[in-house]
């Protein structure tokens, strides 16, 4: 069976003449205290959430008794083999009838009560030539335990100034034009359906692949710096290697999006600026860590871009998502 449905099955609707209905869709795997905090903060939002639609991987990891009293919570269970970054989010979107759908990850916690309000406001903006904003992504703030280098990386990728990006920005911004993150990102559901949603089979990067499509269709993308979630990771060099390997695999599988917009230059710029920042802060002892982590990221990226040339056992050693490759091998056989 594809899924098991638990909870409410109500339909979203326009709340009044001036307010659009909003559903939040969250893929979940082994939810922890961050997820509980996320649900609590969604309840407190100044802009009300109509429904919270959870796509949970593996029913055995879901403790229904831990979320009693949330009348707007709907849970759909899938197996680990059925999960996919694109398809599982499409599944959640299929259960929504709201005007706006906000995708979040289960470890992204709204920093304040204004997240939904500010994402909604960002979606109601227009580009410089009147382009309709199709998606608006939030600023990711470092958690308390975030390490120094990762803290700077957050500020590099998610600065304090909001922007609206359109096709006109490609010559200047390059690959950054398509940058968006489903850690927390709002979408107009009508545009989402018109564009065909996310690519159904992808190891990673479903948000940027979709973003490229809306840019090509003459929509705009908004970065809402005032809409903030707490989200950061302290990844080991090996974890960074594997994450960048999967990132590069997604780019290699979609040359129509990434072929003429290489991201290596952006990565080099990040390393240089991080090194300069560390020196200005007098934290020169962190430079070796930066060099090691950056080298692992680059090695993973280079191998991922060339994964077609690698033996299968090596791909499985490099990836952070072995289940994806096992499913892919099964499809190739059929």
C-alpha positions in Angstrom: 0.0 0.0 0.0 1.4 3.4 -1.0 0.4 5.2 2.2 -1.7 5.0 5.3 -3.8 8.1 6.1 -4.2 9.2 9.7 -5.9 12.3 11.1 -8.1 14.9 9.5 -8.9 15.1 5.8 -10.4 18.6 5.6 -9.9 20.8 2.6 -8.2 24.2 2.7 -10.1 27.3 1.6 -9.8 31.0 1.3 -10.2 32.2 4.8 -11.8 35.6 4.0 -11.7 38.3 1.3 -8.2 39.5 2.3 -6.5 36.4 3.6 -5.3 33.3 1.8 -5.4 29.8 3.3 -2.1 28.2 4.2 -1.1 24.6 4.7 2.3 23.5 6.0 3.7 20.2 4.6 6.5 18.5 6.5 8.4 15.3 5.5 9.3 13.6 8.8 11.8 10.8 9.7 12.3 9.8 13.4 10.9 13.1 14.7 12.6 14.6 17.8 12.4 17.6 20.1 13.0 20.0 17.1 9.8 18.7 15.5 7.8 19.1 18.7 9.1 22.7 18.9 8.2 23.3 15.3 4.6 22.2 15.8 4.3 24.4 18.9 5.6 27.4 17.1 3.2 26.8 14.1 0.3 26.9 16.6 1.5 30.4 17.8 1.8 32.0 14.3 0.1 35.4 13.8 -1.1 34.2 10.4 -3.1 31.0 11.1 -2.1 27.7 9.5 -5.1 25.8 8.1 -3.6 22.3 8.1 -0.3 20.7 8.9 0.3 17.8 6.6 3.0 15.3 7.7 4.5 12.7 5.4 6.1 10.4 7.8 8.7 7.8 6.8 8.1 4.5 8.6 5.1 4.3 10.8 7.0 2.6 13.6 8.9 5.8 14.3 5.7 7.9 14.7 4.3 8.3 18.3 0.8 9.5 17.7 0.2 10.0 21.5 2.9 12.7 21.4 0.8 15.0 19.2 -2.7 14.8 20.7 -4.7 18.0 20.7 -3.5 19.2 17.3 -6.8 19.2 15.4 -5.3 20.5 12.2 -2.5 17.8 12.0 -2.8 15.1 9.3 -0.3 12.3 9.1 0.4 10.0 6.1 2.8 7.1 6.4 5.2 5.9 3.7 8.0 3.3 3.9 11.6 4.2 3.6 11.7 2.6 0.2 8.8 4.8 -1.0 10.3 8.1 0.3 11.8 10.5 -2.3 12.7 14.1 -1.8 10.5 15.2 -4.7 7.7 12.6 -4.8 7.0 12.6 -1.0 6.6 16.4 -1.1 4.3 16.1 -4.2 2.3 13.6 -2.2 1.8 16.1 0.6 0.9 18.8 -1.8 -1.8 16.5 -3.3 -3.6 16.5 0.0 -3.8 20.3 0.2 -6.4 22.6 -1.2 -5.0 25.7 0.3 -3.9 28.8 -1.7 -0.4 28.7 -0.3 1.6 25.6 0.7 4.7 25.9 2.9 7.2 23.1 2.8 9.4 22.7 5.9 11.8 20.1 7.2 11.2 18.5 10.6 14.2 20.2 12.2 13.5 23.8 11.1 11.9 25.8 13.9 10.3 29.2 13.4 12.3 31.8 15.2 9.2 33.8 16.0 5.5 34.0 15.5 5.7 36.0 12.2 7.1 33.3 9.9 3.9 32.4 8.1 2.8 36.0 7.9 6.1 37.2 6.4 6.3 34.3 3.9 2.8 35.1 2.8 3.7 38.7 2.4 6.7 37.8 0.3 4.6 35.7 -2.0 2.3 38.7 -2.6 5.2 40.8 -4.0 6.0 41.3 -7.7 9.2 41.3 -9.6 10.6 44.4 -11.3 8.7 43.8 -14.5 5.5 42.6 -12.7 6.5 39.0 -12.5 4.4 37.0 -10.0 6.4 35.5 -7.1 6.0 31.7 -7.4 8.0 30.8 -4.3 9.5 32.5 -1.2 12.1 31.0 1.0 13.0 31.9 4.6 16.3 32.9 6.2 18.0 30.1 8.1 19.5 31.2 11.4 22.2 29.2 13.3 21.2 27.2 16.3 22.9 27.8 19.7 25.3 24.9 19.2 26.2 25.9 15.7 30.0 25.9 15.1 31.8 29.1 14.1 32.5 28.2 10.4 28.9 26.9 9.8 27.6 30.1 11.5 29.4 32.2 8.9 28.1 29.9 6.1 24.6 30.6 7.3 25.1 34.3 6.9 26.8 33.9 3.5 23.9 31.9 2.0 21.1 33.6 4.0 22.1 37.3 4.4 20.0 39.9 6.2 18.6 41.6 3.0 15.6 40.3 1.2 15.7 40.0 -2.6 13.4 39.1 -5.5 15.1 37.1 -8.3 14.0 36.8 -11.9 15.4 35.7 -15.2 17.1 39.1 -15.6 19.4 38.2 -12.7 21.0 35.1 -14.4 23.9 37.0 -16.0 24.9 38.5 -12.6 23.9 35.8 -10.1 24.3 32.7 -12.1 23.4 29.5 -10.2 22.4 31.7 -7.2 19.3 32.8 -9.2 17.9 29.3 -8.7 18.9 29.1 -5.0 16.0 28.3 -2.7 15.5 25.9 0.1 12.7 23.6 1.1 14.0 23.8 4.7 11.3 26.5 4.7 9.7 27.7 1.5 6.3 28.9 0.6 4.6 28.3 -2.8 1.5 29.4 -4.6 -0.3 26.1 -5.0 -1.9 27.1 -8.4 1.6 27.8 -9.9 3.0 24.6 -8.2 0.4 22.5 -10.0 0.7 24.4 -13.3 4.5 23.7 -13.2 4.0 20.0 -12.4 5.3 20.1 -8.9 8.7 18.8 -8.0 10.6 16.2 -10.1 9.4 12.9 -8.8 12.7 11.1 -8.6 15.7 13.0 -7.3 18.4 12.3 -4.7 18.5 16.0 -3.7 17.9 19.5 -4.9 14.2 19.2 -5.8 13.7 22.9 -4.7 16.4 24.3 -7.0 15.2 22.2 -9.9 11.7 23.6 -9.4 13.1 27.1 -9.0 14.8 26.9 -12.4 11.5 25.9 -14.0 9.6 28.9 -12.5 12.4 31.3 -13.5 12.3 29.9 -17.1 8.5 30.4 -17.0 8.9 34.1 -16.2 8.0 33.9 -12.6 10.0 35.3 -9.7 11.6 33.9 -6.5 11.6 35.8 -3.3 14.1 35.5 -0.5 12.4 36.7 2.6 15.1 37.6 5.1 12.6 38.7 7.7 11.0 35.2 7.7 13.3 33.3 9.9 13.8 29.6 11.0 16.4 28.2 13.3 18.2 25.5 11.3 21.9 24.5 11.1 24.0 21.3 11.1 27.4 20.6 12.5 28.5 18.1 9.8 31.7 16.1 9.9 34.0 16.3 6.9 32.8 12.9 5.8 29.2 14.0 6.1 30.0 17.1 4.0 31.7 15.0 1.4 28.6 12.8 1.1 26.2 15.7 1.0 28.1 17.4 -1.8 28.4 14.1 -3.7 24.5 13.8 -3.7 24.2 17.5 -4.5 26.5 17.0 -7.6 24.6 13.9 -8.6 21.4 15.9 -8.8 23.1 18.5 -10.9 24.6 15.8 -13.2 21.1 14.3 -13.7 19.6 17.6 -14.7 22.0 19.2 -17.2 19.1 21.2 -18.6 19.2 23.2 -15.4 22.9 23.2 -14.3 25.1 22.6 -17.3 25.8 26.2 -18.2 25.7 27.5 -14.6 28.5 25.8 -12.7 28.5 26.2 -8.9 32.2 25.7 -8.3 32.9 29.5 -8.4 30.3 30.2 -5.7 31.9 27.5 -3.5 35.4 29.1 -4.0 34.0 32.5 -3.1 32.5 31.1 0.1 35.8 29.5 1.1 37.8 32.8 0.4 35.3 35.0 2.3 35.2 32.5 5.2 39.0 32.5 5.5 39.1 36.3 5.4 36.4 36.5 8.1 38.3 34.0 10.3 41.4 36.1 10.1 39.6 39.3 10.8 38.1 37.6 13.9 41.5 36.4 15.0 40.4 32.8 14.8 43.2 31.6 12.6 43.3 28.2 14.4 40.1 27.3 12.6 41.7 27.7 9.1 42.9 24.0 9.0 39.3 22.9 9.8 38.1 25.1 6.9 40.6 23.7 4.5 39.8 20.1 5.4 36.0 20.6 5.3 36.3 22.5 2.0 38.5 19.9 0.5 36.0 17.2 1.4 33.1 19.2 -0.1 35.0 19.7 -3.3 36.1 16.1 -3.6 32.5 15.0 -3.0 31.2 17.4 -5.6 33.8 16.4 -8.2 33.0 12.7 -7.8 29.3 13.3 -7.8 29.5 15.2 -11.1 31.2 12.1 -12.6 29.2 9.4 -10.8 28.3 7.8 -14.2 32.0 6.7 -14.5 32.2 5.3 -11.0 31.7 1.6 -10.1 28.5 0.9 -8.1 30.3 0.0 -4.9 32.1 3.3 -4.9 28.9 5.3 -5.4 27.4 3.5 -2.4 30.4 4.5 -0.4 30.1 8.1 -1.4 26.4 8.8 -1.1 24.4 9.8 2.0 21.3 8.2 0.5 21.9 4.5 -0.2 18.2 3.8 -0.4 17.9 6.1 -3.5 20.5 4.0 -5.3 19.0 0.7 -4.3 15.6 1.9 -5.7 17.3 3.2 -8.8 19.0 -0.1 -9.4 15.7 -1.9 -9.1 14.1 0.5 -11.6 16.9 0.0 -14.1 16.4 -3.7 -13.9 12.7 -3.5 -14.6 
